[in-house]
Amino acid sequence: MRATLAAPLGLLLLTLPSCSTCGPILGPQAEVELSLRGLERAPPPLEIEGAGRLELAHLAFDRVIVKPESSLWLAVATVDATGTLASPFGPIEVSCLGRERIPFVRRGGAFVPAAGPLPTLAEALAVLIRRHQALARGDAASLEGLVAKGYRDERATRERALALARERMSLPLAPPQRFSVRLEKEGLEVLEETPGAAQPPRRARFTLVREGGALRFASGLL
């Protein structure tokens, strides 16, 4: 799909008139598409609020749709990304696959991501690190604030999951080694892998959903 899109855009750049200060005259959809291709060629590091910096080793967009939304232009695209998060607990490998929504604004004559090229992934990583920090500090109140009111894990109710988390706070906590994030239409699926002592990595699965404008744990708190 990217090849079929890139070819027409390349031809368009060659045939459109240009000026010395503004470059080719393109519509917003084409300009946003070209901005995405630039991000693929040189993926920028992502500053994750309270969680460190994600250095992207690979970033690719496919099936791109660009449409106006309020005062912005929104790119909806399938993203495939890998990188390493320099977290407060050490390096964590990160992979991400799925549908991302990326708002764009015009700055300095060009369209740029309003909140970074992977805003949903960045928010999810911040929430995952805050969960780990709350468990490590024994901060039950902070952890509860990360759990959706509509928590729906069939293995335990919201109250039971929080009670188990409080019990776990007294135990040693190994840092995560890898996050595998799947962006779905209704939320995110996360696989967290934690190294074990003389045994295979421990795996935990989480579901995050948007509630009250923010991502919250909807299942798999532990």
C-alpha beads as a LAMMPS data file, in Angstrom:
LAMMPS data file: protein, C-alpha beads

222 atoms
221 bonds

1 atom types
1 bond types

-500.0 500.0 xlo xhi
-500.0 500.0 ylo yhi
-500.0 500.0 zlo zhi

Masses

1 110.0

Atoms # bond

1 1 1 0.000 0.000 0.000
2 1 1 2.806 2.447 0.831
3 1 1 4.427 1.831 -2.536
4 1 1 1.216 2.610 -4.401
5 1 1 0.753 5.808 -2.422
6 1 1 4.348 6.963 -2.614
7 1 1 4.575 6.734 -6.407
8 1 1 1.677 9.110 -7.158
9 1 1 2.951 11.527 -4.517
10 1 1 6.407 11.496 -6.079
11 1 1 4.968 12.257 -9.506
12 1 1 2.854 15.000 -7.985
13 1 1 5.905 16.682 -6.499
14 1 1 7.580 16.714 -9.878
15 1 1 4.635 18.241 -11.732
16 1 1 3.283 20.794 -9.250
17 1 1 4.516 24.409 -9.366
18 1 1 6.670 25.584 -6.500
19 1 1 8.031 28.755 -4.979
20 1 1 11.344 29.544 -3.314
21 1 1 9.820 29.776 0.173
22 1 1 6.854 27.417 0.225
23 1 1 7.964 24.458 -1.940
24 1 1 5.406 22.429 -3.904
25 1 1 1.786 23.488 -3.583
26 1 1 0.024 20.498 -2.048
27 1 1 -3.285 19.966 -0.309
28 1 1 -3.351 19.193 3.427
29 1 1 -3.950 15.466 2.864
30 1 1 -0.850 15.093 0.691
31 1 1 1.265 17.248 3.007
32 1 1 0.317 15.155 6.038
33 1 1 1.070 11.974 4.087
34 1 1 4.503 13.328 3.167
35 1 1 5.136 14.258 6.797
36 1 1 4.416 10.662 7.808
37 1 1 6.888 9.395 5.229
38 1 1 9.510 11.732 6.678
39 1 1 8.884 10.281 10.137
40 1 1 9.421 6.797 8.737
41 1 1 12.807 7.757 7.300
42 1 1 14.018 9.414 10.512
43 1 1 11.905 8.286 13.500
44 1 1 12.175 10.882 16.282
45 1 1 12.624 9.894 19.940
46 1 1 9.409 10.076 21.969
47 1 1 9.395 11.713 25.387
48 1 1 7.060 9.623 27.562
49 1 1 5.602 11.627 30.445
50 1 1 7.111 10.365 33.698
51 1 1 8.418 7.249 31.960
52 1 1 11.565 8.243 30.048
53 1 1 12.363 8.350 26.351
54 1 1 11.438 5.879 23.632
55 1 1 14.134 5.585 20.952
56 1 1 12.479 4.179 17.842
57 1 1 14.472 1.728 15.752
58 1 1 11.696 1.157 13.218
59 1 1 8.551 3.087 12.286
60 1 1 6.213 2.365 9.359
61 1 1 2.741 3.619 8.443
62 1 1 0.289 1.894 6.126
63 1 1 -3.331 2.345 5.015
64 1 1 -3.228 6.053 5.746
65 1 1 -6.431 8.090 5.805
66 1 1 -6.209 11.866 6.348
67 1 1 -9.302 13.886 7.239
68 1 1 -10.158 17.225 8.876
69 1 1 -11.181 17.128 12.527
70 1 1 -12.058 20.370 14.315
71 1 1 -9.104 22.730 13.762
72 1 1 -6.697 19.841 13.050
73 1 1 -6.008 17.299 10.355
74 1 1 -6.182 13.717 11.597
75 1 1 -4.128 10.887 10.113
76 1 1 -5.504 7.432 10.857
77 1 1 -2.978 4.762 9.941
78 1 1 -1.789 1.261 10.676
79 1 1 1.506 1.582 12.521
80 1 1 4.334 -0.903 12.973
81 1 1 6.996 0.311 15.404
82 1 1 9.789 -1.053 17.563
83 1 1 12.177 0.657 19.945
84 1 1 13.709 0.813 23.401
85 1 1 12.264 2.774 26.309
86 1 1 14.875 4.267 28.635
87 1 1 12.622 3.977 31.695
88 1 1 13.271 4.718 35.378
89 1 1 13.663 0.927 35.787
90 1 1 16.158 0.458 32.961
91 1 1 15.764 -0.296 29.258
92 1 1 12.499 -1.891 28.121
93 1 1 11.982 -3.276 24.628
94 1 1 8.787 -1.981 23.004
95 1 1 6.866 -3.168 19.960
96 1 1 3.610 -1.709 18.684
97 1 1 1.197 -2.771 15.963
98 1 1 -2.276 -1.502 15.146
99 1 1 -4.346 1.529 14.277
100 1 1 -3.050 4.893 15.501
101 1 1 -4.777 8.300 15.329
102 1 1 -2.299 11.149 14.834
103 1 1 -3.498 14.792 14.934
104 1 1 -1.497 17.204 12.769
105 1 1 -1.162 20.989 12.983
106 1 1 0.605 23.447 10.701
107 1 1 3.743 24.970 12.199
108 1 1 6.379 26.947 10.353
109 1 1 4.749 26.255 7.011
110 1 1 4.629 22.473 7.458
111 1 1 2.279 19.920 8.994
112 1 1 3.688 18.262 12.128
113 1 1 2.178 15.866 14.702
114 1 1 0.414 17.891 17.397
115 1 1 1.378 15.444 20.171
116 1 1 4.081 13.268 18.639
117 1 1 3.829 10.597 15.935
118 1 1 2.487 7.868 18.254
119 1 1 0.277 9.595 20.841
120 1 1 -1.702 6.519 21.927
121 1 1 1.411 4.394 22.383
122 1 1 3.096 7.201 24.344
123 1 1 0.104 7.487 26.688
124 1 1 -0.070 3.715 27.134
125 1 1 3.624 3.489 28.070
126 1 1 3.178 6.278 30.619
127 1 1 0.274 4.383 32.224
128 1 1 2.206 1.083 32.262
129 1 1 5.181 2.718 33.973
130 1 1 2.949 4.500 36.507
131 1 1 1.418 1.119 37.406
132 1 1 4.871 -0.323 38.023
133 1 1 5.920 2.715 40.062
134 1 1 2.787 2.479 42.222
135 1 1 3.420 -1.209 42.911
136 1 1 7.099 -0.566 43.696
137 1 1 6.284 2.308 46.100
138 1 1 3.325 0.572 47.723
139 1 1 1.109 3.449 46.584
140 1 1 -2.359 1.887 46.573
141 1 1 -4.160 5.201 45.959
142 1 1 -2.163 5.953 42.809
143 1 1 -2.724 2.432 41.521
144 1 1 -6.475 2.657 42.081
145 1 1 -6.557 5.849 40.022
146 1 1 -5.221 3.866 37.047
147 1 1 -8.011 1.255 37.143
148 1 1 -11.170 1.803 35.111
149 1 1 -14.485 1.956 36.948
150 1 1 -15.688 -0.477 34.302
151 1 1 -12.951 -3.026 35.118
152 1 1 -14.212 -6.288 33.616
153 1 1 -11.633 -9.033 34.161
154 1 1 -13.478 -12.348 34.470
155 1 1 -10.801 -13.609 36.865
156 1 1 -11.429 -10.959 39.526
157 1 1 -13.627 -7.967 40.249
158 1 1 -12.128 -4.491 40.422
159 1 1 -12.114 -4.616 44.224
160 1 1 -10.507 -8.066 44.302
161 1 1 -7.853 -7.060 41.766
162 1 1 -6.926 -4.013 43.838
163 1 1 -6.814 -6.124 47.011
164 1 1 -4.441 -8.596 45.334
165 1 1 -2.313 -5.675 44.148
166 1 1 -2.044 -4.329 47.690
167 1 1 -0.870 -7.761 48.854
168 1 1 1.732 -7.866 46.090
169 1 1 3.173 -4.509 47.141
170 1 1 5.068 -6.200 49.979
171 1 1 6.899 -8.529 47.553
172 1 1 10.048 -7.812 45.509
173 1 1 9.171 -6.481 42.067
174 1 1 11.300 -7.194 38.998
175 1 1 11.331 -4.501 36.294
176 1 1 9.609 -5.191 32.969
177 1 1 11.776 -6.417 30.115
178 1 1 9.392 -6.008 27.171
179 1 1 6.043 -4.412 26.275
180 1 1 4.188 -5.677 23.207
181 1 1 1.303 -3.309 22.439
182 1 1 -1.584 -4.005 20.092
183 1 1 -3.712 -0.960 19.216
184 1 1 -7.341 -2.023 18.779
185 1 1 -10.452 -0.047 17.870
186 1 1 -11.893 -0.247 21.390
187 1 1 -8.649 -0.040 23.365
188 1 1 -5.206 -1.606 23.710
189 1 1 -3.939 -5.099 24.429
190 1 1 -0.566 -5.279 26.185
191 1 1 1.742 -8.195 26.832
192 1 1 4.294 -7.445 29.548
193 1 1 7.290 -9.744 29.931
194 1 1 9.367 -9.694 33.100
195 1 1 12.599 -11.690 33.468
196 1 1 12.500 -14.526 35.957
197 1 1 15.282 -16.009 38.047
198 1 1 16.438 -19.235 36.348
199 1 1 13.062 -19.574 34.623
200 1 1 11.252 -18.246 31.532
201 1 1 10.051 -14.615 31.642
202 1 1 6.810 -13.984 33.492
203 1 1 4.050 -12.838 31.155
204 1 1 1.121 -10.626 32.099
205 1 1 -1.646 -9.438 29.785
206 1 1 -3.495 -6.162 30.204
207 1 1 -6.370 -4.413 28.479
208 1 1 -6.453 -0.621 28.517
209 1 1 -9.515 1.402 27.548
210 1 1 -10.230 5.113 27.422
211 1 1 -12.370 6.250 30.334
212 1 1 -12.924 9.877 31.289
213 1 1 -10.552 10.972 28.537
214 1 1 -7.601 8.879 29.771
215 1 1 -6.349 5.309 29.363
216 1 1 -7.146 3.039 32.286
217 1 1 -6.682 -0.662 33.062
218 1 1 -9.819 -2.610 32.190
219 1 1 -8.446 -6.115 32.844
220 1 1 -5.281 -7.858 33.941
221 1 1 -4.033 -5.441 36.602
222 1 1 -1.495 -8.019 37.856

Bonds

1 1 1 2
2 1 2 3
3 1 3 4
4 1 4 5
5 1 5 6
6 1 6 7
7 1 7 8
8 1 8 9
9 1 9 10
10 1 10 11
11 1 11 12
12 1 12 13
13 1 13 14
14 1 14 15
15 1 15 16
16 1 16 17
17 1 17 18
18 1 18 19
19 1 19 20
20 1 20 21
21 1 21 22
22 1 22 23
23 1 23 24
24 1 24 25
25 1 25 26
26 1 26 27
27 1 27 28
28 1 28 29
29 1 29 30
30 1 30 31
31 1 31 32
32 1 32 33
33 1 33 34
34 1 34 35
35 1 35 36
36 1 36 37
37 1 37 38
38 1 38 39
39 1 39 40
40 1 40 41
41 1 41 42
42 1 42 43
43 1 43 44
44 1 44 45
45 1 45 46
46 1 46 47
47 1 47 48
48 1 48 49
49 1 49 50
50 1 50 51
51 1 51 52
52 1 52 53
53 1 53 54
54 1 54 55
55 1 55 56
56 1 56 57
57 1 57 58
58 1 58 59
59 1 59 60
60 1 60 61
61 1 61 62
62 1 62 63
63 1 63 64
64 1 64 65
65 1 65 66
66 1 66 67
67 1 67 68
68 1 68 69
69 1 69 70
70 1 70 71
71 1 71 72
72 1 72 73
73 1 73 74
74 1 74 75
75 1 75 76
76 1 76 77
77 1 77 78
78 1 78 79
79 1 79 80
80 1 80 81
81 1 81 82
82 1 82 83
83 1 83 84
84 1 84 85
85 1 85 86
86 1 86 87
87 1 87 88
88 1 88 89
89 1 89 90
90 1 90 91
91 1 91 92
92 1 92 93
93 1 93 94
94 1 94 95
95 1 95 96
96 1 96 97
97 1 97 98
98 1 98 99
99 1 99 100
100 1 100 101
101 1 101 102
102 1 102 103
103 1 103 104
104 1 104 105
105 1 105 106
106 1 106 107
107 1 107 108
108 1 108 109
109 1 109 110
110 1 110 111
111 1 111 112
112 1 112 113
113 1 113 114
114 1 114 115
115 1 115 116
116 1 116 117
117 1 117 118
118 1 118 119
119 1 119 120
120 1 120 121
121 1 121 122
122 1 122 123
123 1 123 124
124 1 124 125
125 1 125 126
126 1 126 127
127 1 127 128
128 1 128 129
129 1 129 130
130 1 130 131
131 1 131 132
132 1 132 133
133 1 133 134
134 1 134 135
135 1 135 136
136 1 136 137
137 1 137 138
138 1 138 139
139 1 139 140
140 1 140 141
141 1 141 142
142 1 142 143
143 1 143 144
144 1 144 145
145 1 145 146
146 1 146 147
147 1 147 148
148 1 148 149
149 1 149 150
150 1 150 151
151 1 151 152
152 1 152 153
153 1 153 154
154 1 154 155
155 1 155 156
156 1 156 157
157 1 157 158
158 1 158 159
159 1 159 160
160 1 160 161
161 1 161 162
162 1 162 163
163 1 163 164
164 1 164 165
165 1 165 166
166 1 166 167
167 1 167 168
168 1 168 169
169 1 169 170
170 1 170 171
171 1 171 172
172 1 172 173
173 1 173 174
174 1 174 175
175 1 175 176
176 1 176 177
177 1 177 178
178 1 178 179
179 1 179 180
180 1 180 181
181 1 181 182
182 1 182 183
183 1 183 184
184 1 184 185
185 1 185 186
186 1 186 187
187 1 187 188
188 1 188 189
189 1 189 190
190 1 190 191
191 1 191 192
192 1 192 193
193 1 193 194
194 1 194 195
195 1 195 196
196 1 196 197
197 1 197 198
198 1 198 199
199 1 199 200
200 1 200 201
201 1 201 202
202 1 202 203
203 1 203 204
204 1 204 205
205 1 205 206
206 1 206 207
207 1 207 208
208 1 208 209
209 1 209 210
210 1 210 211
211 1 211 212
212 1 212 213
213 1 213 214
214 1 214 215
215 1 215 216
216 1 216 217
217 1 217 218
218 1 218 219
219 1 219 220
220 1 220 221
221 1 221 222
